[in-house]
Amino acid sequence: MRRKGFLWGIIVAILVLAGCGQGQDSAGDEVGLGNDEDFGVISSELSTVNTKITLKPPLVSNSTTAKFKFKCTSAPCSFKCNFDGAGWKKCKSPKTYTGLSEGAHNFQVKAGKNGVWDKSPARYSWSIYLVPSIDGGGVHTCALASNGGVKCWGRNNYGQLGNGNTADSNVPVDVSGLSSGISAISAGNYHTCAVLTSGGVKCWGWNGYGELGNGNTADSNVPVNVSGLSFGIASIFAGGYHTCALTSSGGIKCWGRNNCGQFGNGNKTDSNVPVDVSGLSSGISAISAGRYHTCALTSDGGVKCWGDNYSGQLGNGNNTDSNVPVDVSGLSSGVSAISAGGYGHTCGLLTSGGVKCWGRNNYGQLGNGNNTDSNVPVDVSGLSSGVSAISAGLYHTCGLLTSGGVKCWGDNYSGQLGNGNNTDSNVPVDVLGFGP
């Protein structure tokens, strides 16, 4: 009996020693066992702690770096993170992961306090595509992958995702037949177009006005060839309901809706095949299309616009529509980039790094400190230099700074200025989370 009691004592001691320390964290990061509880801790069902992710990468990103911020409901808390199922490790907010690969990724974080850990960790999944370009349409987005393929996601009611059906998708899907060989893409309101490396053009989606350029007005949920453009195209821009292409010789061709003269071909007749823009058979380096107007950057740095001019978006000093290109006042040279907004304003990036805008200004999208429309270019407040890129949305505008920061101005009803509130601004404000 004594021997049996002695043996049981040894067994109990071994079990106690084996259990002690399981689930404990070391001084450094430790990959845990994947459980939501630590051994040796009694969790009270009445004591709860919740975790919330407050900063995360976009659903689809072209960055191999991902930064997360998180918090708990009962600060201060400890945190554990689990990246791509590699196990739980001690972490602190902010947590940054670098050198990530293309494809889908998953992040989880749980907060703990007084030995009680969140039993429902906060989770986030996103995808990385090393895309040379990305473009957002009305309610869908498309990306050009590093291998020359195209992926789209979002609304698909007219087949604008190009994957052979009309079902919406909240994750990127492959565009049928375009797994490689694409050099440029552009997304319009409900249609999308792509330039092939051979110089040809394909479009898909809504075709009610002939914006696919294939000779008819039938929608297509797979890419179709644009008539007469099997080669010789350098870039493309899909506007609201029309599309324009820049030829390798510096000319412009447009097709689709032309109710305001947005083709620039001297009339206002829609066309389901490409037509030439009057007087612009050469000498153009870039194009940009809004909902009902189009603008071009000349090779010598000047700007020309045509189409709807109700708010002065042609920038030529009046508010009369024009179905042929007109010169933008004061911008005969010195411009390096242009962007035509969706609902009646246009902006130009100067070679000096400054920004000028013109047209509709009801939400302050011109950024000059007031809300008055202007039919001539005005300076954007505080941005006389230091800007490297611009983009005009429906009623707001953003600029990328050479410092890495981003500033936006105009309509902020949905938070599109990214400054932490929903108040419109007629001067540029800093977008949170960017810059040095």
Long-range contacts (C-beta under 8 A, 24 or more apart in sequence): 25-90, 28-90, 29-89, 29-90, 29-91, 30-89, 30-90, 31-86, 31-87, 31-88, 31-89, 32-80, 32-87, 32-88, 32-89, 33-87, 33-88, 34-82, 34-87, 34-88, 36-110, 36-117, 36-118, 36-119, 36-121, 37-117, 37-119, 38-115, 38-117, 41-115, 41-116, 42-115, 43-115, 43-116, 43-117, 44-116, 47-114, 47-116, 48-116, 48-118, 49-73, 49-74, 49-77, 49-111, 49-112, 49-113, 49-116, 49-117, 49-118, 50-111, 50-118, 50-120, 51-79, 51-109, 51-110, 51-111, 51-118, 51-121, 51-122, 52-122, 53-107, 53-109, 53-122, 53-124, 55-94, 55-433, 56-107, 56-124, 56-126, 57-126, 58-126, 59-126, 59-127, 59-170, 60-126, 60-127, 60-128, 60-129, 60-134, 60-141, 60-143, 60-153, 60-172, 61-126, 61-127, 61-128, 61-129, 62-128, 62-129, 62-130, 62-131, 62-134, 62-143, 63-128, 64-98, 64-99, 64-100, 64-101, 64-128, 64-130, 65-96, 65-97, 65-98, 65-99, 65-100, 66-96, 66-97, 66-100, 66-105, 66-107, 66-126, 67-94, 67-95, 67-96, 67-97, 68-93, 68-94, 68-95, 68-96, 68-107, 68-109, 68-124, 69-93, 69-94, 69-95, 70-95, 70-109, 70-111, 70-122, 71-111, 72-111, 72-113, 72-118, 73-111, 74-111, 74-113, 76-113, 77-111, 77-112, 77-113, 78-111, 78-112, 78-113, 79-109, 79-110, 79-111, 79-112, 80-109, 80-110, 80-112, 80-117, 81-107, 81-108, 81-109, 82-107, 82-108, 82-109, 82-121, 83-107, 83-108, 100-128, 101-128, 102-128, 102-129, 102-130, 102-146, 103-127, 103-128, 127-171, 127-172, 129-172, 133-184, 133-185, 135-185, 135-186, 135-187, 136-187, 137-187, 137-188, 137-189, 137-190, 137-191, 137-192, 137-238, 138-187, 138-188, 138-189, 138-190, 138-240, 139-190, 140-187, 140-190, 140-192, 141-187, 142-175, 142-185, 142-187, 142-192, 143-172, 143-185, 144-182, 144-183, 144-184, 144-185, 144-194, 147-179, 147-180, 148-180, 148-181, 148-182, 148-183, 148-197, 149-174, 149-175, 149-178, 149-179, 149-180, 149-182, 150-174, 150-175, 150-178, 150-182, 150-185, 150-194, 151-175, 152-187, 152-192, 155-190, 156-221, 157-190, 158-190, 158-191, 158-205, 158-206, 158-207, 158-219, 158-221, 159-204, 159-205, 159-206, 159-219, 159-220, 159-221, 159-222, 160-187, 160-190, 160-191, 160-192, 160-204, 160-205, 160-206, 161-192, 161-205, 161-221, 162-192, 162-204, 162-205, 162-221, 162-222, 162-223, 163-221, 163-222, 164-221, 164-222, 165-221, 166-221, 175-204, 175-223, 176-222, 176-223, 177-222, 177-223, 178-202, 178-223, 184-234, 184-235, 184-236, 185-236, 186-236, 186-237, 186-238, 186-243, 187-238, 188-238, 188-239, 188-240, 188-241, 188-242, 188-243, 188-289, 189-239, 189-240, 189-241, 189-291, 191-238, 191-243, 192-238, 193-226, 193-236, 193-238, 193-243, 193-245, 194-223, 194-236, 195-233, 195-234, 195-235, 195-236, 195-245, 198-230, 198-231, 199-230, 199-231, 199-232, 199-233, 199-234, 199-248, 200-225, 200-226, 200-229, 200-230, 200-231, 200-233, 201-225, 201-226, 201-229, 201-233, 201-236, 201-245, 202-226, 203-238, 203-243, 206-241, 207-272, 208-241, 209-241, 209-242, 209-256, 209-257, 209-270, 209-272, 210-255, 210-256, 210-257, 210-270, 210-271, 210-272, 210-273, 211-238, 211-241, 211-242, 211-243, 211-255, 211-256, 211-257, 212-243, 212-272, 213-243, 213-255, 213-256, 213-272, 213-273, 213-274, 214-272, 214-273, 215-272, 215-273, 216-272, 217-272, 226-255, 226-274, 227-273, 227-274, 228-273, 228-274, 229-253, 229-274, 235-286, 235-287, 237-287, 237-288, 237-289, 237-294, 238-289, 239-289, 239-290, 239-291, 239-292, 239-294, 239-340, 240-289, 240-290, 240-291, 240-292, 240-342, 241-291, 242-289, 242-294, 243-289, 244-277, 244-287, 244-289, 244-294, 245-274, 245-287, 246-284, 246-285, 246-286, 246-287, 249-281, 249-282, 250-281, 250-282, 250-283, 250-284, 250-285, 250-299, 251-276, 251-277, 251-280, 251-281, 251-282, 251-284, 252-276, 252-277, 252-280, 252-284, 252-287, 252-296, 253-277, 254-294, 257-292, 258-323, 259-292, 260-292, 260-293, 260-307, 260-308, 260-321, 260-323, 261-306, 261-307, 261-308, 261-321, 261-322, 261-323, 261-324, 262-289, 262-292, 262-293, 262-294, 262-306, 262-307, 262-308, 263-294, 263-306, 263-307, 263-323, 264-294, 264-306, 264-307, 264-323, 264-324, 264-325, 265-323, 265-324, 266-323, 266-324, 267-323, 268-323, 277-306, 277-325, 278-324, 278-325, 279-324, 279-325, 280-304, 280-325, 286-337, 286-338, 288-338, 288-339, 288-340, 288-346, 289-340, 290-340, 290-341, 290-342, 290-343, 290-344, 290-345, 290-346, 290-392, 291-342, 291-343, 291-344, 292-344, 293-340, 293-344, 293-346, 294-340, 295-328, 295-338, 295-340, 295-346, 296-325, 296-338, 297-335, 297-336, 297-337, 297-338, 300-332, 300-333, 301-332, 301-333, 301-334, 301-335, 301-336, 301-351, 302-327, 302-328, 302-331, 302-332, 302-333, 302-335, 303-327, 303-328, 303-331, 303-335, 303-338, 303-348, 304-328, 305-340, 305-346, 308-344, 309-375, 310-344, 311-344, 311-345, 311-359, 311-360, 311-361, 311-373, 311-375, 312-358, 312-359, 312-360, 312-373, 312-374, 312-375, 312-376, 313-340, 313-341, 313-344, 313-345, 313-346, 313-358, 313-359, 313-360, 314-346, 314-359, 314-375, 315-346, 315-358, 315-359, 315-375, 315-376, 315-377, 316-375, 316-376, 317-375, 317-376, 318-375, 319-375, 328-358, 328-377, 329-376, 329-377, 330-376, 330-377, 331-356, 331-377, 337-389, 337-390, 339-390, 339-391, 339-392, 339-397, 340-392, 341-365, 341-392, 341-393, 341-394, 341-395, 341-397, 342-392, 342-393, 342-394, 342-395, 343-394, 343-395, 345-392, 345-397, 346-392, 347-380, 347-390, 347-392, 347-397, 348-377, 348-390, 349-387, 349-388, 349-389, 349-390, 349-399, 352-384, 352-385, 353-384, 353-385, 353-386, 353-387, 353-388, 353-402, 354-379, 354-380, 354-383, 354-384, 354-385, 354-387, 355-379, 355-380, 355-383, 355-387, 355-390, 355-399, 356-380, 357-392, 357-397, 360-395, 361-426, 362-395, 363-395, 363-396, 363-410, 363-411, 363-412, 363-424, 363-426, 364-409, 364-410, 364-411, 364-424, 364-425, 364-426, 364-427, 365-392, 365-395, 365-396, 365-397, 365-409, 365-410, 365-411, 366-397, 366-410, 366-426, 367-397, 367-409, 367-410, 367-426, 367-427, 367-428, 368-426, 368-427, 369-426, 369-427, 370-426, 371-426, 380-409, 380-428, 381-427, 381-428, 382-427, 382-428, 383-407, 383-428, 398-431, 399-428, 401-435, 403-435, 403-436, 404-434, 404-435, 404-436, 405-430, 405-431, 405-434, 405-435, 405-436, 406-430, 406-431, 406-434, 406-435, 407-431
